[in-house]
């Protein structure tokens, strides 16, 4: 007989497995299946990828913004420097513009393009601007070591704006003794006109820098003696890594010695100087009138005054140099002398050594990456207007600008920018606005530029105001060359990290002071 307690026990024992089964099923439903986990992981991956792209895009935008801001700041600084220097422009010197256009494939078939971001037949501009400014400036270089005296100062400077060539494989400065008072610097050869698109190799030449004995840059033994095993690559970086420079050279002379003496290589006993601002690459020319240390970027002062430079350009001994035309005088005519003062200097992104003679190579860099630098010029309406004493009713009109048209800009021909040489605006089928043929003798080009290179010179000499000769006719011998009214600078800058492949173009116009026009 079954009691009530036994029935209850049996009922409980039979129900227990069912309860366990229910608990186990409940626990299994609390987790995720493999399919659910895979879906979750896939969603997570998608979220991570989307988030990373958002952050990547934000980072790129931030980088582009920072690069753009950096270029804007650099462009503003360059513009301000040019404006400040032009504001101090001296009419006691010449004003020179050299426009240079280089084909992107100038290095030849199979060689890298100057600017990989442009078509092979694109033209890269490497213009140069040279003039003189007044105002107290200090030299930044000294003779090997810094002495206790103050840095030398001058009241006039030769100013250069344009690209520079680089020799990153060049040898560093080498001290010749333990005292450190003599040493050799190494630069490009004096008979090679270096350019920012140079290729091949060069043999380095040494220059003695010394605080005792022979005075550095004018030591003949070292200037023209090649050093052993000094052949280095002259291949220049691509245009997006070209350096833009402002090379300011003090015109100083603190003694009574003749201007052509070899001893004039030191100023105030401390600052190393060159002989002059001229460089023609011909070692046989008289020593006075040219030097290579300014071209080599080692010195920022020369033993010449504005009057010395004017005398060298306009006269040789007692003979007057004509403005243009054939001449047997050393250095050529006035235009030829001025051209010898226009050249690409050396500059370096990083100095070959920590020595101050090498550090000078970085002093004049103002743009770390400039693939194009263009200079145009113009005249205002009325420039060159001159009364005609022979026919008062018919004065020489000078420049006449049609104010209903866009203002003309002159320079190397570039139809895409509406820029043409001044001579192409003067008559015939090329006439676009009425400008008289006066003044003349301003423009020229190299007789035989290298293949792939086109250039244009606009040279403004010392006759800026005398338009007529004693007979009242246009003065041809003195070559009336009034300075431009304005110049226009167009440059393409790049950020150092290359975030903006095409870079950014900047343009500004600078008016020349009215007192020198």
Secondary structure, DSSP 4 states (H G I P E B T S, - for coil): ---HHHHHHHHHHHHHHHHHHHHHHHHHHTS--HHHHHHHHHHHHHHHHHHHHHHHHHHHHHHHHHHHHHHHHHHHHHHHHHHHHHHTB-TTS-EEEEEEEEETTTT-TTSPPSSTTS-TT-EEEB-EEEEEEEEEEE----SSS--SSPPPEEEEEEEEEEE-B--TTPPPPEESSTT-SEEEEEE--TT----TT--SEEEEEEEEEESSSS-GGG-HHHHT-EEEEEEEE-PPPPGGGPPEEEEEEEE---S-S-TT-TT--EETTTEE-BS-S---S-TTS-STT--STTTTTS-SEES--HHHHHHHHHEETTEEPPSSS---STT-SHHHHHHTT--PPB--SS-SSSSHHHHGGGTTEEES-EEEEEEEEE--TTTT-B--SSSTTS-B------TTSPPPEESS-BGGGTEE-GGGGSSGGG-SS---S-S-S-EE--TTPPTTEEEEEEEE-S-SS--B-TTSSB-TTTT--PPPSEEEEEEEE--TT-SSTT-EEEEEEEEPPGGG-
